[in-house]
Amino acid sequence: MGLPADVDLLPRLLAGEQGAFRELIGAYQGAMRAVAYAIVGQRYADEVVQDAWLAVVRNLSGFQGRSSLKTWLLTIVANTARSRLRQNRREVLLDDLPAPHGSVGDARFAEDGHWAATVPAWHEDTPEALLTEDELRECLEKTLLSLSDLQRSVVLLRERQGLELEDICNLLEISLSNVRVLLHRGRLKLFATLEHFEETGQC
């Protein structure tokens, strides 16, 4: 599902249309939670997102369109999370990350963090195929939950929300090299889960 266009959504939001707010929440809640998770961790992420939504409602009339609504929302949640944290920003030390292992290598990803080749899509609609797809999705979600908050957030912001690496750097206040490593290692774990599932049919 595509994201709502700012030019269509903003006037409806400013007019107080409830449906527009539901669209806004449906479109961006996941990305906001991912940013909050990365900064404050799971314990406070939902509270941060709620506080950020309150700030959005209070400040919507002052939105001047210098950035997209999405960028504005994610900046608000990032600032809210950093205020909540009240400590030095978190930084991942590259030397502390384990070396990659397994059969998945750098060749799958381009230098800019995009896929090097188009990922094949599944188009089977049989009950058996759909059941398998649900089971695989559950396995991948478990793998995502096993990642650190920061690593999971980077993967979600890139893969599910489509943010550019530089935008992720700015929101989470970590270096581009850290984002690349976090994304790469997260992808390795997800691919390992995928390949194991394809070989064994289980997580």
Secondary structure, DSSP 8 states (H G I E B T S, - for coil): -----HHHHHHHHHTT-HHHHHHHHHHHHHHHHHHHHHHH-HHHHHHHHHHHHHHHHHHGGG--SSS-HHHHHHHHHHHHHHHHH-S------GGGS----SS--GGGB-TTSSBSS--------SHHHHHHHHHHHHHHHHHHHHS-HHHHHHHIIIIIT---HHHHHHHHT--HHHHHHHHHHHHHHHHHHHHHHHHHS--
